[in-house]
Amino acid sequence: MDITVLLGIISVIILITLVVALVLNSKNKGTKKPTNYRVLFILGLVWLPICLATKNNELLGAGLVFIIIGLANKNKWADEKKWSDLTPKQKKVKLMVVFGLTMILLAGLLVIYLAKSGFIN
């Protein structure tokens, strides 16, 4: 697979994530939520294989920083709510996020398949 295709896919995923985060953040103006250090830890774990696949040392550094921050504040990790404890609005958002991530995964697999079949150079 050409590295530009891979970088393009990663860029689109990052762009979609930023847009969703900005939209959700703009709806919550005025409310300050505590930092969820578990999310930082998981984000760092996700960035490690991405950095290995793209040979990008900056992502390695950022991933290690997120992991260290998450582990240093492990006592502040937020407990995950069970599905039955979520409000209908939270359930809807969670389903939308899972659906969106599934679509991104399927699009990535489609691009990989098309690249291997020679349709995409």
N, C-alpha and C positions, 0 to 999 in steps of 0.2 A: 504494500500500500504506500502510496506517495505521502511523504511527510506533510505536504501542504493540505491534503485532504484531512489528515488527522488533526492538524492544527486548526483547520476550519471548523471541524466538528466540535472541538473543545472550545473554540471561541464562541460558537453559537450557543453551546450549553451554558457557558459563563454569562453571556449576554442575556439569555432567557432568565437565568437565575437572578441576575441583578435587576431586571425589569420587574419580576415578581416580587422581589424583596422591597423595591422602591414603592410599588403599588400598595403592598401590605403596610409598609411603614407610613405612607402618607395618610392612610386611614386611621392610624393610631397616634396622631399628633397630640401632644400634651400629656401622654401617659408614658412614664418611664418604667421600663421593665428591667429586672435584674439580668445580668449576663448569665446565659446558660453555658456553663463551662463544659458540660457533656457534649454539646454541639461543637464547640471548638475542638475538643479531642477527636470526635468522629470526623470532622472536616480535615484535620491533620492526617488521620488514617487514610482517608480517601485520596488525599493529594500525593501520598507516597507512591502508590502504583502508577499514578498519572505521570509523576516526575520520572519514574523508571522507564515508562513507555516512550516518553518524548525526549528523554535525556536532557531535561531542563533542571539545572541545579538550583535555580531560584525557587521553583516549586518545592524542591526538597527542603530548602531552608525554611520556607513558609510553613510547610507541613510539620517539620520538627518543632518550630516555634509554637504552633497551635497545639501540638501534642503536649509539649512541656507546660504551657499555660493551663491546659485542661487537667493534666495530672497534678500540677501544683495546687489547684483549687478543687481537688476531688471531693472535699468535704462540703462544697457548695453546689454539687451537681443537683440539678432539679429532678425530682421524681417524675416519671412519665405517668400521665393519667391513663386510666383504663378507658376503653371505648364507651362503656356505660356511664362514665363520669363526664364525658364531653357534652357540651351543649349542641343543639342541632346546627348552629352556625359553625362551630369548631369541627363537627363531623363532616360538614360540607367542604370546608377548606381542606381537611385532611384527605378526603376522597379526591378533590381536585388536584392536590399535590401528587398523590400516588398515580392518578391518571396521567398527569403531565410527565412525570418521570418515566412511566411506562412507554409513553409515546416517544420520548427522547431515546430510550433504550432501543425501541423497535426501529426508529429512524437510523440510529447508529449501526444496527445490525444490517439494515437494508443497504446502507452505504458500503459497508464492508463486503457484503455479498456482491453488489454491483461492481466494486473495485476488483474483486478477485475474478469475476467473470469477464473482465475486460471492457465492460460498458463504460466505466469511468477510468480515465487515465490518471 
